Amino acid sequence: MEHLHLVDWSRAQFALTVMYHWIFVPLTLGLSFIMAIMETIYVKTGNEWWKKTTQFWMTLFAINFAIGLATGIIMEFEFGTNWSNYSWIVGDIFGAPLAIEGLMAFFMESTFFAVMFFGWNKVSKKAHLFSTWLVAIGSNLSALWILVANGWMQHPVGMTFNPNTSRFAMTDFWQLVFNPNAYSKFLHTITSGYVYAALFVIAVSSWYLLRGREIQFAKRSIAVAASFGLVASMYLIFLGDASAHADAIDQPMKLAAMEGIYNGQAKEGIVAFGILNNNKKIGNTTTPTFDFKIKVPYLLSMLAYHKEDSFVAGINNLVYGDKAHNIMSVKDKMAKGNLAIAALKEYTAAKDAHDQTAMKTSLMQFRKYSKYMGYGYFTNPKQAVPNVPLVFYSFHIMVGLGIFFFFLFLGMLYISMTSITKLETKRWLLQLGIIGFPLGLIAQWTGWITAESGRQPWAIQGLLPVFKATSNMPISNVEITFWLFVAIFTGLIIAEIKIMLKQIQIGPEVH
């Protein structure tokens, strides 16, 4: 129980750090491109209004960038402090994209940030514009390499387990880089960041319009942000197909939890809205899954396998097996995982005894069952199932908000073309524009909860459970630092909000 308690605290601390960090990151990803678009318009037209507009959003970008950097560094250190077993076992693979992110993407982003922020009237217009675009590209390249690492955790490829070191070793760097799961995750994440940043610009601009301030500035900012956000929203809808297909192939348990599917079937639909039955248990086939639901028929089968009559596995199929659809039970995977772990121990013992024949035999046995090794640490097949209500509701909140944002962007485009005299009758839409930003943060958080809670109990899908990835340390260490981080991060958030609000109150006239 002590070990499990340590895992809970370690997960809570990492989740806390990620959720605070993710307030800043998507805003950086999207706002950098919005700034670059605005400055491009300025360079093309020579209109000083666009320069003033760009500089205002650049100031808010800089505040956000600085605080986001602080939380990001802490998060990376936690891999060594709280998850040292994970770092030891997969550090040679997981560390590679993170190192590239620091050496290439972050270096480029940080270098040109100085030119972008301090270089007004010191370099030519085109040189300054070039630096702004490189900051935007560098920010998104940082996200690429981090999400390549995360995508590998969701779908491990390009590696093999070395029984001599008890570590995973990389065998194919390019397979790691071009992992389909990683690119699906990258595109979905950065596009959602573009939506989030567009909502931020719209919220601030709507506040000005409601107060009758900076009318021209606010309407131009809304026009750019709403157009940018609308294109990103449409692309997110398109990416839903790729994400569903990737989950169906690589993480069917996550897909089943996202849609609350316990018993799989062909021609499976998507639950547009549903309330889960709290009495539903794994293995129970008689209790209904939902108290209420609205379902779109066939759509999940189409998205997952691109055929309307495709079979989509449910939680019970995946836990207990389904011979008709060639699905192995978790219990059988546990048995094979135990054989892999036993063979690894035999190999180590034979190596110590310098018994080459026994080493060869045990290594062959290990290679045969190594892909099930992670299941060998389970004591109950139900451990393979994530928190279904958490994943289900997080996923549907994210999707529902995404649809709302699409229509909000359409409404804000209308606002950008509405005359000043008619804005008074559209105050409700401007108020929605302000509310959209905190809703955007909720969508960001629920998206990550879906992705990371959905792959539980795995630190590395199918190979390393989370409870085997933690550091061996006193629980009190994690408890103390958890509350310390709560205080520090809350202080940072309060500081950023105060600085942001002060700058917004000043407005674009002063830089």
C-alpha positions in Angstrom: 0.0 0.0 0.0 2.9 2.3 0.7 4.2 1.9 -2.8 0.8 2.6 -4.3 0.5 5.7 -2.1 3.8 6.9 -3.5 2.6 6.4 -7.0 -0.6 8.4 -6.3 1.4 11.3 -4.9 3.9 11.2 -7.8 1.1 11.2 -10.3 -0.6 14.0 -8.6 2.5 16.1 -8.5 3.3 15.6 -12.2 -0.4 16.2 -13.1 -0.3 19.5 -11.1 2.9 20.6 -12.9 1.6 19.7 -16.3 -1.8 21.4 -15.8 -0.1 24.7 -14.6 2.4 24.5 -17.4 -0.3 23.9 -20.0 -1.9 27.2 -19.2 1.0 28.9 -20.9 2.2 26.5 -23.6 -0.8 26.5 -26.0 -1.0 30.3 -25.7 2.6 30.5 -26.8 2.1 28.1 -29.7 -0.9 30.0 -31.2 -0.1 33.6 -30.2 3.3 33.4 -31.9 1.7 32.7 -35.2 -1.0 35.4 -34.7 1.7 37.9 -34.0 3.6 36.8 -37.1 0.5 37.2 -39.3 -0.2 40.7 -37.9 3.4 41.8 -38.4 3.3 40.4 -42.0 0.3 42.6 -42.6 2.2 45.6 -41.2 5.2 45.0 -43.4 3.0 44.5 -46.5 0.8 47.6 -45.9 3.1 49.9 -43.9 0.1 50.7 -41.7 1.3 51.8 -38.2 -1.9 50.5 -36.7 -0.7 46.9 -37.4 2.6 47.7 -35.9 1.0 48.9 -32.7 -1.3 45.9 -32.7 1.6 43.5 -33.1 3.6 45.1 -30.4 0.7 44.9 -27.9 0.2 41.1 -28.4 4.0 40.6 -28.4 4.1 42.1 -24.9 1.5 39.7 -23.6 3.3 36.9 -25.4 6.5 37.7 -23.6 4.9 37.7 -20.2 3.3 34.3 -20.9 6.5 32.9 -22.4 8.6 33.7 -19.4 6.3 32.1 -16.8 5.7 29.1 -19.1 9.5 28.5 -19.3 9.7 28.3 -15.5 7.1 25.6 -15.1 8.4 23.6 -18.1 11.9 23.3 -16.6 10.4 22.0 -13.3 8.4 19.4 -15.2 11.4 18.0 -17.0 13.3 17.7 -13.7 10.5 15.6 -12.2 11.4 12.8 -14.6 14.6 12.4 -12.7 13.3 13.1 -9.2 9.9 11.3 -9.1 10.2 8.9 -12.1 13.8 7.8 -11.9 12.9 4.1 -12.7 11.2 5.3 -15.8 14.1 7.5 -16.7 16.6 4.7 -16.2 14.7 2.1 -18.2 13.8 4.4 -21.2 16.1 7.4 -20.8 18.2 6.5 -23.9 15.1 6.7 -26.0 12.9 9.3 -24.3 15.8 11.6 -23.7 16.8 11.9 -27.4 13.8 14.0 -28.6 13.9 16.1 -25.5 17.6 16.8 -26.0 16.9 17.8 -29.7 14.1 20.1 -28.5 16.5 21.9 -26.2 19.5 22.1 -28.6 17.6 22.9 -31.8 14.1 24.3 -31.3 14.4 26.0 -28.0 17.8 27.5 -28.9 16.3 29.0 -32.1 13.2 30.2 -30.3 15.2 31.9 -27.5 17.8 33.5 -29.8 15.3 35.1 -32.1 13.0 36.1 -29.3 15.5 38.7 -28.3 15.6 40.2 -31.8 11.9 40.1 -32.0 11.2 41.8 -28.7 14.0 44.3 -28.5 14.8 44.7 -32.2 12.1 47.2 -33.2 13.7 50.1 -35.1 17.1 48.4 -34.6 16.9 46.0 -37.6 15.1 46.3 -40.9 11.4 45.5 -41.1 12.0 42.3 -43.0 14.7 41.2 -40.6 12.4 41.8 -37.7 9.5 39.9 -39.4 11.9 37.0 -40.1 12.8 36.8 -36.4 9.1 36.8 -35.4 8.3 33.9 -37.8 11.4 32.0 -36.5 10.1 32.4 -32.9 6.8 31.0 -34.0 8.4 28.1 -35.9 10.8 27.4 -33.0 7.9 27.3 -30.5 6.1 24.8 -32.6 9.2 22.7 -33.2 9.7 22.5 -29.4 6.2 21.0 -29.2 7.0 18.6 -32.0 9.9 17.0 -30.2 8.2 16.9 -26.9 5.2 15.2 -28.5 7.4 12.8 -30.4 8.6 11.6 -26.9 5.0 11.5 -25.6 3.8 9.7 -28.8 6.5 7.0 -28.2 5.0 6.4 -24.7 1.6 5.9 -26.3 3.0 3.7 -29.1 6.5 2.4 -28.4 8.5 1.8 -31.6 12.1 1.7 -32.9 13.5 0.1 -29.8 14.4 -3.2 -28.1 14.9 -4.3 -24.5 18.5 -5.1 -23.6 18.6 -7.9 -21.0 22.2 -7.1 -20.1 21.4 -3.6 -18.9 17.6 -4.0 -18.1 17.0 -0.9 -20.3 15.3 -0.2 -23.5 17.7 0.8 -26.3 16.9 2.7 -29.5 17.3 0.7 -32.7 15.7 3.0 -35.2 15.7 6.8 -34.6 13.6 7.5 -37.7 10.9 5.1 -36.7 10.7 7.0 -33.4 10.5 10.4 -35.3 7.9 9.3 -37.9 5.8 7.4 -35.4 2.2 7.9 -36.7 0.8 8.2 -33.2 3.3 11.0 -32.4 2.3 13.1 -35.5 -1.4 12.6 -34.9 -0.8 13.8 -31.3 1.4 16.7 -32.4 -1.0 18.0 -35.0 -4.0 17.8 -32.7 -2.1 19.5 -29.8 -0.7 22.4 -31.7 -4.0 23.0 -33.6 -5.9 23.1 -30.3 -3.2 25.6 -29.1 -4.1 27.8 -32.1 -7.7 27.7 -31.1 -6.8 28.6 -27.5 -4.7 31.5 -28.5 -7.4 32.8 -30.8 -9.8 32.7 -27.9 -7.4 34.7 -25.8 -7.1 37.5 -28.4 -10.9 37.5 -28.9 -11.5 37.7 -25.1 -9.2 40.7 -24.7 -10.5 42.4 -27.8 -14.1 41.8 -26.7 -13.4 43.4 -23.4 -12.2 46.6 -25.2 -15.3 46.7 -27.4 -17.6 46.3 -24.4 -16.0 49.3 -22.9 -15.9 51.3 -26.1 -12.1 51.4 -26.1 -9.6 50.7 -28.9 -12.4 50.0 -31.4 -10.2 49.8 -34.5 -7.5 47.8 -32.7 -10.0 45.3 -31.2 -11.9 44.7 -34.4 -8.8 44.1 -36.4 -7.4 41.7 -33.7 -10.7 39.8 -33.7 -10.7 39.6 -37.5 -7.2 37.9 -37.5 -7.9 35.7 -34.4 -11.3 34.5 -35.5 -10.1 33.7 -39.0 -7.1 31.9 -37.6 -9.2 30.1 -35.0 -11.9 29.1 -37.5 -9.3 27.4 -39.8 -7.8 25.6 -36.8 -11.2 24.4 -35.6 -12.0 22.9 -39.0 -8.7 21.2 -39.1 -9.3 19.8 -35.6 -12.5 18.2 -36.8 -10.6 16.6 -39.7 -7.9 15.4 -37.2 -10.6 13.6 -35.2 -10.6 10.9 -37.9 -6.8 10.3 -37.6 -6.9 10.3 -33.8 -9.7 7.8 -33.6 -8.0 5.5 -36.1 -4.7 5.7 -34.2 -6.4 4.9 -30.9 -8.3 2.0 -32.4 -5.1 0.4 -33.7 -2.7 1.2 -30.9 -4.8 1.9 -27.8 -8.2 0.2 -28.1 -8.8 0.3 -24.4 -8.5 4.1 -24.4 -11.0 4.3 -27.3 -13.5 2.1 -25.4 -13.2 4.2 -22.3 -13.6 7.4 -24.3 -17.0 6.2 -25.7 -18.1 4.2 -22.7 -18.1 0.9 -24.6 -18.2 -2.2 -22.5 -19.4 -4.7 -25.0 -18.1 -4.2 -28.5 -20.1 -4.5 -31.6 -20.1 -3.9 -35.4 -21.6 -0.7 -36.8 -20.7 1.1 -33.5 -21.9 4.7 -33.1 -20.5 7.7 -31.3 -22.2 9.0 -28.1 -23.0 12.7 -28.7 -24.2 13.1 -25.1 -24.5 10.6 -22.4 -24.7 10.1 -18.6 -22.9 6.9 -17.4 -24.6 4.4 -15.1 -22.6 4.5 -11.8 -23.6 0.8 -11.2 -21.9 -0.4 -14.4 -19.0 -2.8 -13.6 -16.4 -4.5 -15.7 -17.7 -8.0 -16.7 -21.3 -7.1 -16.0 -23.2 -7.5 -19.3 -26.8 -7.0 -18.0 -26.6 -3.5 -16.4 -27.0 -0.8 -18.9 -23.9 1.4 -19.5 -25.8 4.7 -19.7 -28.7 6.3 -17.8 -29.2 8.5 -20.8 -27.5 8.9 -24.2 -27.8 10.4 -27.6 -25.9 8.3 -30.1 -25.0 8.9 -33.8 -25.0 5.4 -35.4 -22.1 3.8 -37.4 -19.9 6.9 -36.9 -17.3 5.3 -34.6 -16.8 2.3 -36.8 -16.2 4.7 -39.7 -13.7 6.8 -37.8 -11.9 3.9 -36.2 -11.6 1.5 -39.2 -13.1 3.5 -42.1 -15.8 1.0 -42.6 -19.4 1.4 -41.2 -19.7 -2.4 -40.4 -16.3 -2.6 -38.6 -16.2 -4.2 -35.1 -15.1 -1.9 -32.3 -13.9 -3.7 -29.2 -15.3 -2.9 -25.8 -13.8 -3.0 -22.4 -15.1 -6.5 -21.6 -13.8 -7.8 -24.9 -10.3 -6.4 -24.2 -10.2 -7.6 -20.6 -11.7 -11.1 -21.0 -10.7 -11.8 -24.6 -12.8 -12.4 -27.7 -11.7 -15.3 -29.9 -14.2 -14.4 -32.6 -12.3 -11.1 -33.2 -8.8 -12.5 -32.3 -8.6 -10.5 -29.1 -6.3 -12.0 -26.4 -7.5 -11.7 -22.8 -5.5 -9.7 -20.2 -5.2 -12.8 -18.1 -3.4 -14.6 -21.0 -1.2 -11.6 -21.5 -0.4 -11.6 -17.8 0.7 -15.3 -18.1 3.0 -14.5 -21.0 4.3 -11.5 -19.2 5.2 -13.6 -16.2 7.1 -16.0 -18.5 9.0 -13.0 -19.9 10.0 -11.8 -16.5 10.9 -15.3 -15.3 13.1 -15.8 -18.4 14.8 -12.4 -17.8 15.7 -13.5 -14.2 16.9 -16.9 -15.5 19.1 -15.0 -18.1 20.6 -12.8 -15.4 21.3 -15.9 -13.2 22.8 -17.8 -16.1 25.0 -14.8 -17.0 26.3 -14.6 -13.4 27.1 -18.3 -13.6 28.7 -17.9 -17.1 26.4 -20.6 -18.4 26.2 -19.8 -22.2 23.7 -22.5 -23.0 21.2 -21.4 -20.3 21.7 -17.8 -21.3 20.8 -18.6 -24.9 17.7 -20.6 -23.9 16.4 -18.1 -21.5 17.0 -15.2 -24.0 15.0 -17.0 -26.6 12.2 -17.5 -24.2 12.3 -13.8 -23.2 12.3 -12.6 -26.8 9.2 -14.7 -27.4 7.1 -13.1 -24.7 8.9 -9.7 -24.2 6.1 -7.6 -25.8 3.8 -8.8 -22.9 6.4 -8.1 -20.2 4.4 -5.1 -18.7 1.4 -7.3 -18.1 3.5 -9.6 -15.9 3.4 -7.0 -13.2 -0.4 -7.0 -12.9 -2.1 -9.0 -10.2 -5.6 -8.5 -11.6 -6.8 -8.2 -15.2 -9.0 -5.2 -14.3 -5.8 -3.2 -13.7 -5.6 -2.8 -17.4 -8.7 -0.6 -17.5 -8.4 3.2 -17.0 -10.9 5.4 -15.0 -13.8 5.1 -17.4 -16.0 8.0 -16.1 -13.0 10.4 -16.0 -11.9 9.5 -19.6 -15.5 9.5 -21.0 -16.5 12.9 -19.5 -13.2 14.6 -20.3 -13.4 13.5 -23.9 -16.9 14.6 -24.4 -16.4 18.0 -22.7 -13.4 18.6 -25.0 -15.4 17.7 -28.1 -18.4 19.7 -27.1 -16.4 22.8 -26.4 -14.5 22.3 -29.7 -17.8 22.5 -31.6 -18.9 25.5 -29.6 -15.6 27.3 -30.5 -16.3 26.7 -34.2 -19.6 28.6 -34.0 -18.1 31.3 -31.7 -15.4 32.0 -34.3 -18.1 32.5 -36.9 -19.9 34.9 -34.6 -16.8 36.8 -33.9 -16.0 37.2 -37.6 -19.5 38.8 -37.9 -18.5 41.1 -35.1 -15.3 42.1 -36.9 -17.4 43.3 -39.9 -20.2 45.0 -37.8 -20.3 48.7 -37.7 -19.6 50.5 -34.4 -23.1 51.8 -34.1 -24.5 48.2 -34.2 -22.1 46.7 -31.7 -24.3 47.7 -28.8 -26.9 45.2 -29.8 -24.3 42.4 -29.9 -23.1 42.7 -26.4 -24.1 39.2 -25.6 -21.8 37.9 -28.3 -18.9 39.9 -27.0 -19.6 38.5 -23.5 -19.5 35.0 -25.0 -16.1 36.0 -26.5 -14.8 36.8 -23.1 -16.2 33.5 -21.6 -14.6 31.6 -24.5 -11.1 31.9 -23.2 -11.6 30.1 -19.8 -13.6 27.5 -21.6 -10.7 27.1 -24.0 -8.4 26.3 -21.0 -10.9 23.7 -19.8 -10.9 22.2 -23.3 -7.0 22.1 -23.1 -7.0 20.4 -19.8 -9.7 17.8 -20.6 -7.9 17.0 -23.8 -4.8 16.1 -21.9 -6.8 14.2 -19.2 -8.3 12.1 -22.0 -4.9 11.4 -23.6 -3.0 10.6 -20.4 -5.7 9.1 -18.2 -6.9 7.0 -21.2 -3.6 5.2 -21.5 -3.5 4.3 -17.8 -2.2 2.1 -16.2 0.8 2.4 -18.6 3.8 4.7 -18.4 4.8 3.0 -21.7 1.9 1.4 -23.5 2.0 -2.4 -22.8 5.6 -2.5 -21.5 5.9 -0.5 -18.3 3.1 0.1 -15.8 3.1 3.4 -13.9 3.5 1.8 -10.5 6.9 0.4 -11.8 8.1 3.7 -13.1 8.3 5.7 -9.9 11.4 6.6 -7.8 12.2 4.8 -4.6 11.9 7.6 -2.1 10.0 8.5 1.1 6.4 9.5 0.4 7.0 12.6 2.6 9.4 14.0 0.0 6.7 14.0 -2.7 4.0 15.3 -0.3 6.1 18.3 0.8 7.2 19.2 -2.8 3.6 18.8 -4.0 2.3 21.5 -1.6 5.4 23.6 -2.2 4.6 23.5 -5.9 1.0 24.4 -5.3 2.1 27.5 -3.5 4.8 28.4 -6.1 2.6 27.8 -9.2 -0.3 29.6 -7.7 1.9 32.5 -6.9 3.1 32.5 -10.5 -0.4 32.4 -11.9 -1.5 35.3 -9.7 1.6 37.3 -10.8 0.9 36.6 -14.5 -2.8 37.5 -14.2 -1.9 40.8 -12.5 0.8 41.7 -15.0 -1.5 40.7 -17.9 -4.5 42.7 -16.6 -2.3 45.7 -16.0 -1.0 45.6 -19.5 -4.4 45.1 -20.9 -5.8 48.0 -18.8 -3.0 50.2 -20.2 -3.9 49.1 -23.8 -1.9 49.2 -27.0 -1.1 52.9 -26.9 1.9 52.3 -24.5 4.5 49.6 -25.0 
